[in-house]
Amino acid sequence: MKDLITYIAKALVDKPEEVKVTEIVGDQTSVLELKVAKEDLGKVIGKQGRTARAMRTLLSASSAKIRKRTVLEIVEE
């Protein structure tokens, strides 16, 4: 899951070296925190949140295969 979000985020931003994904694992749910450069934040969120929603949809589809809930949080610094 972490690799999937990292790959997508690096493809979207201008500064891929500043993409950081942190995984917090729980019993039933995992949380992925995505941090990008401040100027790339809009590219990751997208117009009216469409890009972020698409990333969350891909994440939930791939996490359904392993029967675990995964949440994506985009963190502002």
MIVOKE-704847 format. One record per residue: residue in one letter; residue number from 0; x, y, z of N, C-alpha, C in turn. Coordinates in Angstrom, 3 decimals, decimal comma. Example, Ala and Ser with C-alpha at 12.3 -4.5 7.8 and 13.67 -1.06 7.14 Angstrom:
# MIVOKE-704847
+---------+-----+----------+----------+----------+----------+----------+----------+----------+----------+----------+
| residuo | num |    neast |   nnorth |      nup |   caeast |  canorth |     caup |    ceast |   cnorth |      cup |
+---------+-----+----------+----------+----------+----------+----------+----------+----------+----------+----------+
|       A |   0 |   13,190 |   -5,690 |    7,800 |   12,300 |   -4,500 |    7,800 |   13,200 |   -3,300 |    7,800 |
|       S |   1 |   12,850 |   -2,250 |    7,080 |   13,670 |   -1,060 |    7,140 |   12,900 |    0,030 |    7,870 |
+---------+-----+----------+----------+----------+----------+----------+----------+----------+----------+----------+
# end
This chain:
# MIVOKE-704847
+---------+-----+----------+----------+----------+----------+----------+----------+----------+----------+----------+
| residuo | num |    neast |   nnorth |      nup |   caeast |  canorth |     caup |    ceast |   cnorth |      cup |
+---------+-----+----------+----------+----------+----------+----------+----------+----------+----------+----------+
|       M |   0 |    0,818 |   -1,185 |    0,000 |    0,000 |    0,000 |    0,000 |    0,872 |    1,263 |    0,000 |
|       K |   1 |    1,873 |    1,235 |    0,852 |    2,769 |    2,384 |    0,968 |    3,481 |    2,654 |   -0,363 |
|       D |   2 |    3,913 |    1,589 |   -1,023 |    4,604 |    1,739 |   -2,303 |    3,682 |    2,305 |   -3,378 |
|       L |   3 |    2,427 |    1,904 |   -3,353 |    1,454 |    2,392 |   -4,326 |    1,261 |    3,899 |   -4,202 |
|       I |   4 |    1,047 |    4,381 |   -2,985 |    0,833 |    5,814 |   -2,762 |    2,103 |    6,596 |   -3,072 |
|       T |   5 |    3,261 |    6,059 |   -2,701 |    4,530 |    6,718 |   -3,004 |    4,714 |    6,867 |   -4,510 |
|       Y |   6 |    4,441 |    5,820 |   -5,251 |    4,596 |    5,829 |   -6,705 |    3,672 |    6,874 |   -7,351 |
|       I |   7 |    2,409 |    6,885 |   -6,938 |    1,440 |    7,827 |   -7,508 |    1,824 |    9,262 |   -7,164 |
|       A |   8 |    2,170 |    9,506 |   -5,907 |    2,496 |   10,867 |   -5,474 |    3,744 |   11,390 |   -6,181 |
|       K |   9 |    4,756 |   10,560 |   -6,332 |    5,984 |   10,995 |   -7,007 |    5,733 |   11,325 |   -8,475 |
|       A |  10 |    4,777 |   10,651 |   -9,094 |    4,442 |   10,932 |  -10,489 |    3,702 |   12,266 |  -10,642 |
|       L |  11 |    3,038 |   12,712 |   -9,581 |    2,224 |   13,923 |   -9,655 |    2,987 |   15,213 |   -9,352 |
|       V |  12 |    4,004 |   15,140 |   -8,508 |    4,632 |   16,350 |   -7,974 |    5,852 |   16,790 |   -8,777 |
|       D |  13 |    6,282 |   18,046 |   -8,514 |    7,493 |   18,576 |   -9,138 |    8,753 |   18,186 |   -8,371 |
|       K |  14 |    8,613 |   17,958 |   -7,066 |    9,753 |   17,588 |   -6,216 |    9,527 |   16,187 |   -5,629 |
|       P |  15 |    9,778 |   15,148 |   -6,427 |    9,515 |   13,784 |   -5,925 |   10,414 |   13,376 |   -4,759 |
|       E |  16 |   11,556 |   14,032 |   -4,613 |   12,451 |   13,674 |   -3,508 |   11,877 |   14,093 |   -2,146 |
|       E |  17 |   10,870 |   14,968 |   -2,141 |   10,271 |   15,422 |   -0,886 |    8,991 |   14,663 |   -0,527 |
|       V |  18 |    8,675 |   13,638 |   -1,274 |    7,498 |   12,813 |   -0,974 |    7,865 |   11,838 |    0,141 |
|       K |  19 |    7,069 |   11,854 |    1,208 |    7,294 |   10,935 |    2,325 |    5,959 |   10,298 |    2,693 |
|       V |  20 |    5,966 |    8,987 |    2,783 |    4,771 |    8,252 |    3,194 |    5,106 |    7,464 |    4,449 |
|       T |  21 |    4,334 |    7,707 |    5,498 |    4,525 |    7,025 |    6,768 |    3,319 |    6,128 |    7,021 |
|       E |  22 |    3,585 |    4,891 |    7,402 |    2,500 |    3,941 |    7,659 |    2,367 |    3,687 |    9,155 |
|       I |  23 |    1,147 |    3,859 |    9,645 |    0,827 |    3,569 |   11,038 |   -0,118 |    2,375 |   11,016 |
|       V |  24 |    0,345 |    1,251 |   11,540 |   -0,397 |   -0,001 |   11,444 |   -1,168 |   -0,261 |   12,729 |
|       G |  25 |   -2,445 |   -0,602 |   12,555 |   -3,290 |   -0,994 |   13,672 |   -3,795 |   -2,402 |   13,447 |
|       D |  26 |   -4,714 |   -2,863 |   14,301 |   -5,248 |   -4,222 |   14,165 |   -6,097 |   -4,367 |   12,902 |
|       Q |  27 |   -7,080 |   -3,509 |   12,749 |   -7,989 |   -3,583 |   11,609 |   -7,714 |   -2,512 |   10,556 |
|       T |  28 |   -7,083 |   -1,417 |   10,978 |   -6,914 |   -0,261 |   10,098 |   -5,464 |    0,182 |   10,062 |
|       S |  29 |   -5,027 |    0,568 |    8,873 |   -3,714 |    1,191 |    8,713 |   -3,929 |    2,620 |    8,225 |
|       V |  30 |   -3,077 |    3,521 |    8,668 |   -3,148 |    4,913 |    8,238 |   -1,868 |    5,235 |    7,486 |
|       L |  31 |   -2,012 |    5,779 |    6,286 |   -0,875 |    6,235 |    5,510 |   -0,883 |    7,757 |    5,514 |
|       E |  32 |    0,200 |    8,341 |    6,034 |    0,332 |    9,792 |    6,050 |    1,226 |   10,207 |    4,901 |
|       L |  33 |    0,706 |   11,045 |    4,016 |    1,436 |   11,513 |    2,844 |    1,864 |   12,949 |    3,063 |
|       K |  34 |    3,173 |   13,176 |    2,980 |    3,725 |   14,530 |    3,101 |    4,440 |   14,867 |    1,808 |
|       V |  35 |    4,123 |   16,052 |    1,260 |    4,781 |   16,538 |    0,047 |    5,220 |   17,973 |    0,290 |
|       A |  36 |    6,010 |   18,514 |   -0,641 |    6,423 |   19,908 |   -0,550 |    5,181 |   20,802 |   -0,590 |
|       K |  37 |    5,264 |   21,934 |    0,083 |    4,113 |   22,826 |    0,200 |    3,565 |   23,252 |   -1,164 |
|       E |  38 |    4,470 |   23,516 |   -2,104 |    4,022 |   23,960 |   -3,430 |    3,406 |   22,828 |   -4,257 |
|       D |  39 |    3,589 |   21,577 |   -3,852 |    3,018 |   20,434 |   -4,554 |    1,715 |   19,938 |   -3,929 |
|       L |  40 |    1,316 |   20,545 |   -2,839 |    0,132 |   20,093 |   -2,118 |   -1,117 |   20,150 |   -2,996 |
|       G |  41 |   -1,266 |   21,206 |   -3,768 |   -2,426 |   21,349 |   -4,641 |   -2,486 |   20,283 |   -5,718 |
|       K |  42 |   -1,332 |   19,854 |   -6,193 |   -1,290 |   18,819 |   -7,232 |   -1,729 |   17,471 |   -6,683 |
|       V |  43 |   -1,397 |   17,201 |   -5,429 |   -1,765 |   15,922 |   -4,814 |   -3,254 |   15,915 |   -4,453 |
|       I |  44 |   -3,767 |   17,054 |   -4,007 |   -5,184 |   17,128 |   -3,645 |   -6,059 |   17,197 |   -4,896 |
|       G |  45 |   -5,652 |   17,999 |   -5,865 |   -6,403 |   18,103 |   -7,113 |   -7,570 |   19,063 |   -7,017 |
|       K |  46 |   -8,172 |   19,297 |   -8,154 |   -9,312 |   20,206 |   -8,225 |  -10,493 |   19,597 |   -7,487 |
|       Q |  47 |  -10,980 |   20,309 |   -6,490 |  -12,076 |   19,873 |   -5,619 |  -11,809 |   18,510 |   -4,981 |
|       G |  48 |  -10,521 |   18,180 |   -4,789 |  -10,150 |   16,948 |   -4,104 |  -10,258 |   15,696 |   -4,953 |
|       R |  49 |  -10,360 |   15,858 |   -6,264 |  -10,550 |   14,689 |   -7,132 |   -9,355 |   13,755 |   -7,148 |
|       T |  50 |   -8,170 |   14,300 |   -7,183 |   -6,969 |   13,449 |   -7,213 |   -6,825 |   12,677 |   -5,903 |
|       A |  51 |   -7,038 |   13,373 |   -4,789 |   -6,959 |   12,708 |   -3,482 |   -8,025 |   11,626 |   -3,366 |
|       R |  52 |   -9,222 |   11,898 |   -3,859 |  -10,302 |   10,910 |   -3,818 |   -9,958 |    9,690 |   -4,668 |
|       A |  53 |   -9,353 |    9,924 |   -5,831 |   -8,955 |    8,811 |   -6,701 |   -7,880 |    7,949 |   -6,031 |
|       M |  54 |   -6,924 |    8,607 |   -5,369 |   -5,885 |    7,858 |   -4,652 |   -6,500 |    7,034 |   -3,524 |
|       R |  55 |   -7,467 |    7,606 |   -2,819 |   -8,134 |    6,875 |   -1,737 |   -8,937 |    5,696 |   -2,275 |
|       T |  56 |   -9,556 |    5,870 |   -3,443 |  -10,318 |    4,786 |   -4,057 |   -9,406 |    3,629 |   -4,438 |
|       L |  57 |   -8,264 |    3,941 |   -5,061 |   -7,295 |    2,893 |   -5,403 |   -6,790 |    2,185 |   -4,154 |
|       L |  58 |   -6,546 |    2,962 |   -3,108 |   -6,051 |    2,401 |   -1,856 |   -7,080 |    1,473 |   -1,219 |
|       S |  59 |   -8,337 |    1,883 |   -1,207 |   -9,363 |    1,036 |   -0,594 |   -9,605 |   -0,232 |   -1,414 |
|       A |  60 |   -9,498 |   -0,128 |   -2,734 |   -9,667 |   -1,312 |   -3,578 |   -8,543 |   -2,314 |   -3,354 |
|       S |  61 |   -7,321 |   -1,820 |   -3,263 |   -6,202 |   -2,745 |   -3,061 |   -6,159 |   -3,281 |   -1,626 |
|       S |  62 |   -6,626 |   -2,510 |   -0,668 |   -6,630 |   -3,007 |    0,712 |   -7,791 |   -3,965 |    0,960 |
|       A |  63 |   -8,823 |   -3,908 |    0,133 |   -9,940 |   -4,843 |    0,278 |   -9,496 |   -6,269 |   -0,020 |
|       K |  64 |   -8,505 |   -6,404 |   -0,880 |   -7,997 |   -7,745 |   -1,209 |   -7,390 |   -8,439 |    0,005 |
|       I |  65 |   -6,751 |   -7,651 |    0,875 |   -6,142 |   -8,248 |    2,061 |   -7,045 |   -8,118 |    3,292 |
|       R |  66 |   -8,274 |   -7,656 |    3,060 |   -9,292 |   -7,521 |    4,107 |   -8,826 |   -6,663 |    5,275 |
|       K |  67 |   -8,289 |   -5,517 |    4,920 |   -7,851 |   -4,564 |    5,923 |   -8,216 |   -3,170 |    5,438 |
|       R |  68 |   -8,631 |   -2,308 |    6,326 |   -9,009 |   -0,952 |    5,959 |   -7,772 |   -0,067 |    6,007 |
|       T |  69 |   -7,578 |    0,717 |    4,963 |   -6,441 |    1,619 |    4,898 |   -6,946 |    3,030 |    4,613 |
|       V |  70 |   -6,458 |    3,987 |    5,394 |   -6,888 |    5,381 |    5,277 |   -5,703 |    6,220 |    4,832 |
|       L |  71 |   -5,945 |    7,146 |    3,906 |   -4,911 |    8,061 |    3,442 |   -5,148 |    9,435 |    4,028 |
|       E |  72 |   -4,136 |    9,960 |    4,706 |   -4,185 |   11,320 |    5,221 |   -3,100 |   12,126 |    4,531 |
|       I |  73 |   -3,497 |   13,261 |    3,963 |   -2,533 |   14,162 |    3,337 |   -2,207 |   15,228 |    4,370 |
|       V |  74 |   -0,938 |   15,268 |    4,788 |   -0,512 |   16,114 |    5,897 |    0,100 |   17,406 |    5,367 |
|       E |  75 |   -0,382 |   18,519 |    5,894 |    0,202 |   19,826 |    5,575 |    1,288 |   20,137 |    6,585 |
|       E |  76 |    2,375 |   20,689 |    6,097 |    3,450 |   21,068 |    7,027 |    3,547 |   22,557 |    7,135 |
+---------+-----+----------+----------+----------+----------+----------+----------+----------+----------+----------+
# end
